[in-house]
């Protein structure tokens, strides 16, 4: 029977915790079998965070989703993504105002 102990994403067939190395090994084999570009499980985490920031998700929400203790940790790690999102927003506003002029 399924044992949902603490809402984990990666579990054994019965919901029990598994070793992190098992996830890494499985994912590497999956990527190789699928012919996908080489990425790691951790790179998926960075992509998730980057997409949330680029989409305008509040930093506090991103930080909580990543399990960071402080939003400042998230801001330090993803400063480059935040700068790109800010530039994109500025470009959009410039386009709006320049078209009206």
N, C-alpha and C positions, 0 to 999 in steps of 0.2 A: 504494500500500500504506500501511496505517496506520502512523504514526510516533508512538508513545507515548513522548515524550521525558522528561517528568517528572510524569506523572499528572495533567495539567490537566483541569479540568472542562469549560471552554469552549475549543473548538479549531476549526480548519478541518475540512473533510470528511475530510482525511487525517491529522488529529491534530496538526498544526502549531499553534504559538501564534497567537493573533489579537490585534489591538489592543483594549484595554479599551473604547475608544469604540465599537467595533463591537458589543460586547455591550450597551452602554447603548442604542444606537440600535435594535438589534433588539428588546430587551426593551420599550422604550417603544412601538414599533409593535405588538408582540404584545399589550400591555395595552390599547391603544386599539382594536385589532381585536376583542378578546375582550369588551370592555365591562366589564372588571374595574375595581375602584377603582384610582386612580392610586397606584402604589407604585414604588419604585426597586429596583434590584438590591441596593443597600446596605441598604435597609430589610428585605430578605429575610434578610440577615446578622444584623441586630438581632433579628428575630423568631426566628431559629434559636437565637441565644444566649439570648434571654429564655425561650424554651420549655424549653431544657435546664436553666437555672437554676431555673425554676419547678417542674420535674420532680424537682429534687433532685440533679442531676448535680454531682459535685464540681467546685469552681471551677477546680482544676488541669486537669481534663479539658476544661472549656469553654475555658479560656485556650489550651490547646494546639490545640484544634480551630479556634480563631479565628486562630491564628498569633501570638498576643501573646508577647512575650519574657518577661514576668513576669505571674503571676496577679494582682499588685496593679494592673496596668493594667486587666485585666478587671473587678476589683472596683471600681475608680474609675468606670469607664464604666457598669457595670450595678448600682450601689449601690441604686438605686430598685427594681430588680427583686428584688434579694436581700432588701431590707426587706419587700417584699410577700410573698415566699415565707416569710420568717420569721414574719410575722404570720399567714399561713395555717396554718403548722405549729402556732403557739401556739393558734390558735382550735380546731384539731382536738384538741389535747391538752386544752384546757379543756373541750370537749364530752365527751371520754372521762371525765375526772375528775368532772365535774358530774353525768353520768348515773349514775356509780357511787355518788355520795354519797346 
